[in-house]
Amino acid sequence: MTGQATWTVWGLEASLTVTDPVLIEAAEAVVRDVLAGVDEACSRFREDSELVRIRPVLAAGARVSPLLALLVENALSAARSTGGDVDPTLGYDMDALGYDRDITEVKLGSCGTTAGIPRALRKPGWPLVRLEEGILTVPAGYRLDLGATAKAVAADRAAAIVSALVGCGVLISLGGDIATSGPAPEGGWQVLVQDLPADPSQQVTLRAGHAMATSSTQKRRWQHAGSSVHHILDPRFGLPVEPVWRSVTVAAPSCLRANAYSTAGIVRGFAAVEWFRTLGLAARLVDHKGRVVTTGGWPRDEHQESLVTSGAQSHG
């Protein structure tokens, strides 16, 4: 028997499952505290967040808190491991597309302006970011957006802290980013993998201590300059990637790693399949027609097909 709680945070659903229902209230309090700390450290939608407050002086360097330093370090680690497919310096590009406030407000409000949207190759910003002895430097012309990796780090941290402090097995899901810690229920954690209700679904078992993340080109969409756009950008141009995949799901030892590669899979398009196979990643990719391809140790399902990718557009 497990205990569960759900609520809304950052415009997405947060869900918490613990192996002992008596401990659900204590576990939820811990998770909410961890999420609040991450939000206060790096939200780009709050004028009082640490990242926004120090933004004017980042070109010269600013001392940051240990938590913000950790979030930046993990974002840069994700950039390195994905060859820059996950670039945390796309803040200006997100703003230019109208994603300059919570996604619920973006969908209801105005669409921003086309001014400032790059139409040519942009210089990658992440190699230029420096974090040395607690001093963070971000060159002028770049703005940090730690959203995706910070969410994954929050899930990893919250799961680990709940398990350590509350003393039970835990699964945390933040809008599809899943982290676990401690013992799993008998038979493992049962997870339904499905992006939208009309998409192919699959029930999988997630082992204790493992994580999973799904990146989607379907959910965080809004109208901008007469077109429907989404939040996963191609760092080469600062514009939404071509939605080759509806969704990419990756299982990994940490939510940070799973999130980095699921996002990079969207960015790379068809080329992600061979890349994932080379890396040995357990992944499930759903294309725009609802066809499924898997890599690594991901179990096959009835929707799976072999996709012909030769000659298809891909990210190099």
Secondary structure by P-SEA (a helix, b strand, c coil): cccbbbbbcccbbbbbbbccccaaaaaaaaaaaaaaaaaaccccccccccccccccccccbbbbcaaaaaaaaaaaaaaaaacccccccaaaaaaaacccccaaaaaaccccccccccccccccccccccccccbbbbcccbbbbccaaaaaaaaaaaaaaaaaaccccbbbbcccbbbbccccccccbbbbbbcccccbbbbbbbccccbbbbbbccccccccccccccccccccccccccccccbbbbbcccaaaaaaaaaaaaaaccaaaaaaaaacccccccccccbbbbcccccccccccccccccccccc
